[in-house]
Every structure is written in structure tokens, then in C-alpha cells.
């Protein structure tokens, strides 16, 4: 649908495609004429562990969470495990899945803390909105 929508509109357009090189090539080949219309192409190589860690931190910050030092180390180790054991096409997806699992576990922990504090009739600063090492360690990769 995208290719049909763009039709003859090809001036000043920047089109970003994210997938494996093979899938992008196949997409361009099956949409007649598009390979020739995209005069300038930039192919970005595979994500490094540092790139993946950056994506993970962006996702954590987007949810208004911080990450403590032991959790940051555990996250780095899990991402290195993903890179060493899994197919490169799945690295980003698995990294973001790991972060989502950790955020979900942190949300559960926060809910329990808030309930305990409410039951005691007091609210004080706790480890709200901080990913802990236990959140990362409990995740599957």
C-alpha cells in the first residue's frame, strides 16, 4: 500500500525500511520500479551490543524509569548473551522484549510496594520507577 500511495511522489522523500537486507531487497524487487526510484540508499550494518543497549535505555527512559548500576550490568550481560547466541535478525526484537519483561516485573514490584505503604498509612520514597537487577535477572532471553 505504501508504494501505491507514494505513486509518482518521489521528490524530497526519505523512506526508511527496517528489516533484514534480504527482506528489503525482496520488497523492492516485487514492487516494480522502486529499486530504480530510490537513487540513494544507506545500508546500516548490524546493531552492536552498544547500539542495542542504547535502544534498551531509550525504552526504559520512555517509561520514566531509571536503572540502577547492578541492573545496568545485568542488562548489558543479557544483551551480550542475545548477540552471542541468537540470530542477528532477532537481536533488536529480543532486546526490546527483554526490556518489556523487566519493566513489567518492575511494575508488579512497584504495585506491591505501593499497596504495602498504603496499608501502613504512609508513603515515602522507595524504589519506584527504578529497574533493579532482580527485574533483569528474572527475564528470559
C-alpha positions as a Markdown table, in Angstrom:
| # | Residue | x | y | z |
|---|---|---|---|---|
| 1 | Unk | 0.0 | 0.0 | 0.0 |
| 2 | Unk | 2.9 | 2.4 | 0.8 |
| 3 | Unk | 4.3 | 2.0 | -2.7 |
| 4 | Unk | 0.8 | 2.6 | -4.3 |
| 5 | Unk | 0.2 | 5.7 | -2.1 |
| 6 | Unk | 3.6 | 7.2 | -3.0 |
| 7 | Unk | 2.9 | 6.6 | -6.6 |
| 8 | Unk | 4.8 | 9.3 | -8.6 |
| 9 | Unk | 5.6 | 11.3 | -5.5 |
| 10 | Unk | 9.4 | 10.7 | -5.4 |
| 11 | Unk | 10.9 | 14.1 | -4.8 |
| 12 | Unk | 12.2 | 15.0 | -1.4 |
| 13 | Unk | 11.0 | 11.7 | 0.2 |
| 14 | Unk | 13.1 | 9.8 | 2.7 |
| 15 | Unk | 11.9 | 6.3 | 3.1 |
| 16 | Unk | 13.3 | 4.2 | 6.0 |
| 17 | Unk | 12.9 | 0.5 | 5.8 |
| 18 | Unk | 14.0 | -1.7 | 8.7 |
| 19 | Unk | 14.3 | -5.4 | 8.2 |
| 20 | Unk | 17.0 | -7.8 | 7.0 |
| 21 | Unk | 18.8 | -6.9 | 3.8 |
| 22 | Unk | 17.2 | -9.9 | 2.1 |
| 23 | Unk | 13.6 | -8.8 | 3.0 |
| 24 | Unk | 14.2 | -5.2 | 1.9 |
| 25 | Unk | 15.7 | -6.4 | -1.4 |
| 26 | Unk | 12.7 | -8.7 | -1.9 |
| 27 | Unk | 10.2 | -5.9 | -1.1 |
| 28 | Unk | 11.9 | -3.6 | -3.6 |
| 29 | Unk | 12.1 | -6.3 | -6.3 |
| 30 | Unk | 8.4 | -7.2 | -6.1 |
| 31 | Unk | 7.3 | -3.5 | -6.3 |
| 32 | Unk | 8.2 | -2.8 | -9.9 |
| 33 | Unk | 10.3 | 0.3 | -10.5 |
| 34 | Unk | 11.0 | 1.2 | -6.8 |
| 35 | Unk | 14.5 | -0.1 | -6.8 |
| 36 | Unk | 15.4 | 2.4 | -9.6 |
| 37 | Unk | 13.4 | 5.2 | -7.9 |
| 38 | Unk | 15.4 | 5.0 | -4.7 |
| 39 | Unk | 18.5 | 6.6 | -6.1 |
| 40 | Unk | 20.4 | 6.9 | -2.7 |
| 41 | Unk | 20.4 | 4.1 | -0.3 |
| 42 | Unk | 22.1 | 3.9 | 3.0 |
| 43 | Unk | 22.5 | 0.4 | 4.4 |
| 44 | Unk | 23.2 | 0.3 | 8.1 |
| 45 | Unk | 25.1 | -2.7 | 9.3 |
| 46 | Unk | 24.0 | -5.0 | 12.2 |
| 47 | Unk | 23.5 | -3.4 | 15.6 |
| 48 | Unk | 26.4 | -3.7 | 18.0 |
| 49 | Unk | 25.8 | -4.6 | 21.7 |
| 50 | Unk | 26.3 | -0.9 | 22.5 |
| 51 | Unk | 23.6 | 0.1 | 19.9 |
| 52 | Unk | 21.2 | -2.5 | 21.5 |
| 53 | Unk | 22.0 | -1.2 | 25.0 |
| 54 | Unk | 21.2 | 2.3 | 23.7 |
| 55 | Unk | 17.8 | 1.2 | 22.4 |
| 56 | Unk | 17.1 | -0.5 | 25.7 |
| 57 | Unk | 18.0 | 2.6 | 27.7 |
| 58 | Unk | 15.7 | 4.7 | 25.4 |
| 59 | Unk | 12.8 | 2.3 | 26.1 |
| 60 | Unk | 13.4 | 2.4 | 29.8 |
| 61 | Unk | 13.6 | 6.2 | 29.9 |
| 62 | Unk | 10.4 | 6.4 | 27.7 |
| 63 | Unk | 8.6 | 4.7 | 30.5 |
| 64 | Unk | 10.0 | 7.2 | 33.1 |
| 65 | Unk | 12.2 | 4.5 | 34.7 |
| 66 | Unk | 15.8 | 4.7 | 35.8 |
| 67 | Unk | 18.1 | 1.7 | 36.1 |
| 68 | Unk | 20.4 | 1.1 | 39.0 |
| 69 | Unk | 24.1 | 0.1 | 38.4 |
| 70 | Unk | 23.7 | -3.7 | 39.1 |
| 71 | Unk | 20.7 | -3.8 | 36.8 |
| 72 | Unk | 22.6 | -2.0 | 34.1 |
| 73 | Unk | 25.4 | -4.5 | 34.3 |
| 74 | Unk | 22.9 | -7.4 | 34.2 |
| 75 | Unk | 21.1 | -5.8 | 31.2 |
| 76 | Unk | 24.5 | -5.5 | 29.4 |
| 77 | Unk | 25.3 | -9.2 | 30.1 |
| 78 | Unk | 21.8 | -10.3 | 28.8 |
| 79 | Unk | 22.3 | -8.3 | 25.6 |
| 80 | Unk | 25.7 | -9.8 | 25.1 |
| 81 | Unk | 24.1 | -13.2 | 25.6 |
| 82 | Unk | 21.5 | -12.3 | 22.9 |
| 83 | Unk | 24.2 | -11.2 | 20.5 |
| 84 | Unk | 26.3 | -14.3 | 21.0 |
| 85 | Unk | 23.5 | -16.9 | 21.0 |
| 86 | Unk | 20.8 | -15.6 | 18.7 |
| 87 | Unk | 20.3 | -14.8 | 15.0 |
| 88 | Unk | 21.3 | -11.2 | 14.2 |
| 89 | Unk | 17.9 | -10.5 | 12.7 |
| 90 | Unk | 16.3 | -11.1 | 16.2 |
| 91 | Unk | 18.8 | -9.0 | 18.3 |
| 92 | Unk | 16.7 | -5.8 | 18.4 |
| 93 | Unk | 13.4 | -7.6 | 18.9 |
| 94 | Unk | 14.8 | -9.8 | 21.7 |
| 95 | Unk | 16.5 | -6.8 | 23.4 |
| 96 | Unk | 13.2 | -4.8 | 23.4 |
| 97 | Unk | 11.3 | -7.9 | 24.6 |
| 98 | Unk | 13.8 | -8.2 | 27.5 |
| 99 | Unk | 13.2 | -4.6 | 28.5 |
| 100 | Unk | 9.4 | -5.1 | 28.3 |
| 101 | Unk | 9.7 | -8.1 | 30.6 |
| 102 | Unk | 11.9 | -6.2 | 33.0 |
| 103 | Unk | 9.5 | -3.2 | 33.0 |
| 104 | Unk | 6.6 | -5.5 | 33.6 |
| 105 | Unk | 8.3 | -7.1 | 36.6 |
| 106 | Unk | 9.2 | -3.7 | 38.0 |
| 107 | Unk | 5.6 | -2.6 | 37.6 |
| 108 | Unk | 4.5 | -5.6 | 39.6 |
| 109 | Unk | 7.1 | -4.9 | 42.3 |
| 110 | Unk | 6.1 | -1.3 | 42.5 |
| 111 | Unk | 2.4 | -2.2 | 42.8 |
| 112 | Unk | 3.2 | -4.4 | 45.8 |
| 113 | Unk | 5.3 | -1.7 | 47.5 |
| 114 | Unk | 2.6 | 0.9 | 47.0 |
| 115 | Unk | -0.1 | -1.4 | 48.4 |
| 116 | Unk | 2.1 | -2.1 | 51.5 |
| 117 | Unk | 2.7 | 1.5 | 52.0 |
| 118 | Unk | -0.9 | 2.4 | 51.6 |
| 119 | Unk | -1.9 | -0.3 | 54.1 |
| 120 | Unk | 0.6 | 1.1 | 56.6 |
| 121 | Unk | -0.9 | 4.6 | 56.0 |
| 122 | Unk | 2.3 | 6.1 | 54.8 |
| 123 | Unk | 4.0 | 6.9 | 51.5 |
| 124 | Unk | 7.7 | 7.5 | 51.4 |
| 125 | Unk | 10.3 | 7.3 | 48.7 |
| 126 | Unk | 11.1 | 3.8 | 47.7 |
| 127 | Unk | 12.5 | 2.1 | 44.7 |
| 128 | Unk | 9.6 | 3.4 | 42.5 |
| 129 | Unk | 10.4 | 3.5 | 38.8 |
| 130 | Unk | 13.8 | 2.0 | 39.0 |
| 131 | Unk | 14.7 | -1.2 | 37.3 |
| 132 | Unk | 16.6 | -3.4 | 39.7 |
| 133 | Unk | 18.9 | -6.3 | 39.0 |
| 134 | Unk | 16.2 | -8.8 | 40.1 |
| 135 | Unk | 13.9 | -7.4 | 37.3 |
| 136 | Unk | 16.6 | -8.1 | 34.7 |
| 137 | Unk | 17.7 | -11.5 | 36.1 |
| 138 | Unk | 14.2 | -12.8 | 36.0 |
| 139 | Unk | 13.8 | -12.2 | 32.3 |
| 140 | Unk | 14.2 | -14.9 | 29.6 |
| 141 | Unk | 16.3 | -14.3 | 26.5 |
